[in-house]
Amino acid sequence: MIGSLAVLLIVAIAVAASGHSGSKSPGTKSAAAQGSTGVDTEGNRSGDDAGTTTTAPPTTTTTTALLATTTTQATLRATTTTAAPPATTASTPTTTAPVAHSCSASIANSSPADYTYDTVYIGSDVPDAPVLITKYYKTTTSMDSGQTSSGGSAAIPFDDSDATLGYTVQVDVSINNGEATCSTSFTPQ
């Protein structure tokens, strides 16, 4: 690349020294504009007789050499001063799907007598969390609450005085506001 630059520079200097720059100086006129008659490189007449003024196409050797020299110098400057940025890897944030917790419920006595106490036993993998049990009687709904232990279990006693004999009562269990749910039932006798 340096050798090409030297050759272009030498050509540019030689063309400039010979006076063939390819452009006109301010204030100078072409031969046709000065009143003489001539023929351009394509065979067209120019001058006073032709009625139009034309000029020969400009020589572009110097312009090309200087442009190439300038472009090469700019490329060399850019090559020597520009460093490639360090390689990086894009990281995509990961999202974790909510863990599905487990729950199981059972009744101490699934056929209790009317107006007695019973207990709902709960097993879960949600430790130290609030528990809400909802009992759906024939004519009313009632709730009781408790807390799971560090192992996730709970025992919540309740009064079944609202029960109708022979009607199966559905008991829904919700741990930590629905984080885990399960159900059981009992039928007073």
Buried (B, 14 or more C-beta within 10 A) or exposed (E): EEEEBEEBBEBBEEBEEEEEBEEEEEEEEBBBBEEEEBBBEEEEBBBEEBEEEBBBEEEEBBBBBBEBBEEBEEEEEEEEEEEEEEEEEEEEEEEEEEEEBEBBBBBEBBEBEEEEEBBBBBBBBBBEBBBBBBBBBEEEEBEBEBEBBEEBBBEBEBEBEBBBEEEEBEBBBBBBEEBBEBBBBBBBE
